[in-house]
Amino acid sequence: MKNGFKRAGWLENERKNLSENGRTGEGFFGKKPPLKRVSFALQPRDSFDRRGGSHNLPFAMPSPVIQALLILLDRDSKRLGVEAQLKAVPGDIVRVEQRIAAEKAAIEAARTELRDLEAKKKVMETEIGSAEDKLGRYKSQQLLVRKNDEYQALSHEIETTQAQIGDLEGNELELMYAIDEARKRFSAAEAELKANISGHEARIKMLREREINLVAELKAVQDEVAAAREPIGEPKLRLYDRIAVRNMPAVVPIHHVDKCGGCHLKVSSEVVSAARGKGGDPMAVLPTCDQCGRIVYWEG
């Protein structure tokens, strides 16, 4: 009985709670509490060490020396790009001039072909004229001979010469057609090739103007390089210059897997520690990659 009363009392309390929640709208089917907004702002990153531990690290900016070297690297890269473009201009001009020479040679070849055909036509006209003169003489002689055998011989010569003249005139007609076709081809080719030459000459003019602009741009970039070198100490500049001659970019970050950003090979733990500033001033002696010799820094 006591258990029955306890159960009845518990049920009564639950009914009261449910009725009160129903009035306030906070029951099981009532109003839900507002969702907590989640911020997606940048949070401190967890850095995991090799022992498996983790701790929060703020983003590490490169040291002032590295920042100065990176500015110098940027200006040097611009300088090298302008120098490469400037160096390529003379070769581009030579190639365009070669195209102009080829176009002019093609025009001259077409003109020579036409001249050769016209010269052949003149030679053929001369041969036809000589054959007609010979035919005229044969006919004159035939009128003067008295003997039948002489008359027959001259008749044979006249027939032979007439056939020769007919062949020459047929050849002359074919040659005239060939000259007409050659003249058409030459006119069309000359117009096209001259247009090409005009385009090539415009290209050369543009290249020469570009060369002038690049010279001015190079002077400005060289001034920027000189300004970027001023805040850097002489020993570090010597190291940078020695590396830049053979390996550009001369300053690269160390990736999160402890690999050089230039040669992409793994660097030693000593270089990583020096770049991260462990055990002393990391910029007293600039850390360099064990493999390629580039200056390295820890990007954070």
C-alpha positions in Angstrom: 0.0 0.0 0.0 2.8 2.4 0.8 4.3 1.7 -2.6 0.9 2.4 -4.2 0.6 5.7 -2.4 4.2 6.7 -3.4 3.5 5.9 -7.0 0.2 7.8 -7.0 2.0 10.8 -5.5 4.8 10.7 -8.1 2.3 10.6 -11.0 0.4 13.6 -9.5 3.7 15.6 -9.3 4.5 14.7 -12.9 1.0 15.9 -14.1 1.5 19.2 -12.3 4.9 19.7 -14.0 3.6 18.9 -17.4 0.6 21.3 -17.0 2.9 24.1 -15.9 5.3 23.5 -18.8 2.3 23.5 -21.2 1.3 26.9 -19.9 4.8 28.3 -20.3 5.4 26.6 -23.7 8.5 24.8 -22.5 7.2 21.2 -22.5 8.5 18.4 -24.6 6.5 19.7 -27.6 6.9 23.3 -26.6 9.3 26.1 -27.5 12.9 25.0 -27.8 15.7 27.1 -26.3 17.5 29.1 -28.9 20.5 27.5 -30.6 23.9 28.7 -29.6 25.6 30.5 -32.5 28.9 29.0 -33.6 31.7 31.4 -34.6 33.8 30.5 -37.5 36.4 33.2 -36.8 40.0 32.2 -36.9 41.0 30.3 -33.8 44.5 29.7 -32.5 45.9 26.7 -34.3 47.0 23.6 -32.5 50.6 22.8 -33.1 51.5 19.1 -32.6 55.0 18.2 -31.7 56.8 15.0 -32.3 56.0 13.7 -28.8 52.2 13.8 -29.5 51.5 16.8 -27.4 49.7 19.9 -28.6 49.6 23.6 -27.7 48.2 26.8 -29.2 50.6 28.9 -31.2 49.9 32.4 -32.6 50.8 33.2 -36.2 54.5 34.0 -36.4 55.5 36.9 -38.6 59.0 36.6 -40.3 61.7 38.6 -38.6 62.6 42.1 -39.8 65.7 40.8 -41.6 63.7 38.1 -43.4 61.0 40.6 -44.3 63.7 42.9 -45.8 65.2 40.0 -47.7 61.8 39.0 -49.1 61.3 42.6 -50.3 64.7 42.5 -52.0 63.8 39.1 -53.5 60.6 40.6 -54.9 62.4 43.5 -56.5 65.2 41.2 -57.8 62.6 38.9 -59.4 61.0 41.9 -61.1 64.5 43.0 -62.3 65.3 39.6 -63.7 61.9 39.4 -65.5 62.5 42.8 -67.1 66.1 41.9 -68.1 64.8 38.6 -69.7 62.2 40.5 -71.7 64.8 43.1 -72.8 67.3 40.4 -73.7 64.7 38.7 -75.9 63.9 41.8 -78.0 66.9 41.7 -80.3 66.3 38.1 -81.1 62.6 38.8 -81.8 63.6 41.6 -84.1 66.0 39.4 -86.0 63.3 36.7 -86.5 60.8 39.3 -87.8 63.5 40.6 -90.2 64.1 37.1 -91.4 60.4 36.8 -92.2 60.6 40.0 -94.1 63.6 38.7 -96.1 61.7 35.5 -96.8 58.6 37.4 -98.0 60.8 39.6 -100.3 62.6 36.6 -101.6 59.2 35.0 -102.5 58.2 38.2 -104.3 61.5 38.2 -106.2 61.1 34.5 -107.1 57.7 35.1 -108.5 59.0 38.2 -110.4 61.9 36.1 -111.8 59.6 33.4 -113.0 57.5 36.0 -114.9 60.6 37.6 -116.4 62.0 34.2 -117.5 58.7 33.4 -119.3 58.7 36.8 -120.9 62.3 36.3 -122.0 61.4 32.9 -123.5 58.6 34.5 -125.4 61.0 37.1 -126.9 63.4 34.3 -128.0 60.5 32.4 -129.5 59.3 35.5 -131.4 62.8 35.9 -132.7 62.9 32.3 -133.9 59.5 32.7 -135.5 60.7 35.8 -137.3 63.8 34.0 -138.5 61.7 31.1 -139.8 59.3 33.5 -141.6 62.3 35.3 -143.2 63.6 31.9 -144.3 60.2 31.0 -145.7 60.1 34.2 -147.7 63.5 33.6 -149.2 62.5 30.0 -150.2 59.4 31.2 -151.9 61.3 33.9 -153.8 63.9 31.4 -154.9 61.2 29.0 -156.1 59.9 31.6 -158.5 63.3 31.9 -160.1 64.3 28.3 -160.6 63.8 26.6 -163.9 64.6 23.0 -163.1 61.9 20.7 -161.7 64.2 19.0 -159.1 65.3 22.4 -157.7 61.6 23.4 -157.6 60.7 20.3 -155.7 63.6 20.8 -153.3 62.5 24.3 -152.5 58.9 23.1 -152.1 60.1 20.6 -149.5 62.1 23.3 -147.6 59.0 25.6 -147.7 56.8 22.8 -146.2 59.4 22.1 -143.5 59.7 25.7 -142.6 56.0 26.2 -142.5 55.6 23.2 -140.1 58.4 24.6 -138.0 56.7 28.0 -137.9 53.4 26.3 -136.9 55.1 24.5 -134.0 56.8 27.7 -132.9 53.5 29.6 -133.0 51.8 26.8 -131.0 54.6 27.0 -128.4 54.3 30.7 -128.3 50.6 30.5 -127.7 51.1 28.1 -124.7 53.9 30.4 -123.4 51.5 33.4 -123.6 48.9 31.5 -121.5 51.7 30.6 -119.0 52.7 34.2 -118.9 49.2 35.4 -118.2 48.8 32.8 -115.3 52.2 33.7 -113.9 51.3 37.4 -114.0 48.1 36.7 -112.1 49.9 34.7 -109.5 52.6 37.3 -109.2 50.1 40.1 -108.7 48.2 38.2 -106.0 51.3 37.0 -104.3 52.9 40.5 -104.4 49.8 42.1 -102.8 49.7 39.4 -100.0 53.4 39.4 -99.4 53.6 43.2 -99.3 50.8 43.2 -96.7 52.7 40.6 -94.7 55.8 42.8 -94.9 53.9 45.8 -93.7 52.7 43.8 -90.7 56.3 42.6 -90.0 57.6 46.2 -90.2 54.9 47.3 -87.7 55.9 44.5 -85.4 59.6 45.6 -85.6 58.5 49.2 -84.8 56.5 47.9 -81.8 59.5 45.8 -80.6 61.8 48.8 -80.8 59.3 51.0 -78.8 59.0 48.1 -76.3 62.8 48.0 -76.0 62.9 51.7 -75.1 60.1 51.2 -72.5 61.9 48.2 -71.0 65.1 50.1 -70.7 63.3 52.8 -68.7 61.4 50.1 -66.7 64.7 48.4 -65.9 66.2 51.6 -64.6 63.3 52.1 -62.3 63.4 48.5 -61.0 67.2 48.8 -60.5 66.5 51.8 -58.3 64.0 49.8 -56.3 66.5 47.0 -55.9 69.1 49.5 -54.6 66.6 50.9 -52.2 65.7 47.4 -50.9 69.3 46.5 -50.3 70.0 49.5 -48.0 68.4 48.2 -44.8 70.2 44.8 -45.1 73.7 44.3 -43.6 76.6 43.7 -45.8 77.3 40.1 -44.6 73.7 39.0 -45.2 73.8 40.8 -48.6 76.9 38.8 -49.6 75.2 35.6 -48.7 72.0 36.6 -50.5 74.0 37.6 -53.7 76.0 34.4 -53.7 72.8 32.3 -53.5 70.8 34.4 -55.9 73.4 33.9 -58.7 72.7 30.2 -58.8 69.4 29.6 -57.1 66.3 31.8 -57.4 64.3 32.4 -55.3 67.1 32.8 -52.8 64.9 33.0 -49.7 62.2 30.4 -49.2 60.0 29.2 -46.3 60.2 25.8 -44.5 57.0 23.9 -45.1 55.1 22.2 -42.2 56.8 18.9 -43.1 60.2 20.4 -42.6 60.9 20.6 -46.3 62.7 23.4 -48.1 60.4 25.6 -50.1 63.0 25.8 -52.9 64.3 22.3 -53.5 61.5 20.6 -51.6 63.9 18.3 -49.8 63.9 17.7 -46.1 66.1 20.0 -44.0 67.9 18.9 -40.8 66.4 19.5 -37.4 69.3 21.9 -36.6 68.2 24.1 -39.6 64.5 23.9 -38.4 65.5 24.9 -34.9 67.7 27.8 -36.1 64.9 29.1 -38.4 62.4 28.9 -35.5 64.8 30.8 -33.2 65.5 28.0 -30.8 68.8 28.3 -29.0 69.7 31.8 -29.9 69.0 34.7 -32.3 67.9 33.0 -35.6 69.1 36.0 -37.6 72.7 36.2 -36.2 73.6 33.7 -38.8 71.0 33.2 -41.5 69.9 29.5 -41.6 70.3 27.9 -45.0 69.0 24.6 -46.5 71.3 21.7 -46.2 70.6 20.6 -49.8 70.3 23.7 -52.0 71.9 26.4 -49.8 68.9 28.8 -50.0 68.1 31.0 -47.0 65.2 29.5 -45.2 62.8 30.9 -42.6 60.0 29.6 -40.4 56.7 30.8 -41.7 54.7 29.8 -38.6 
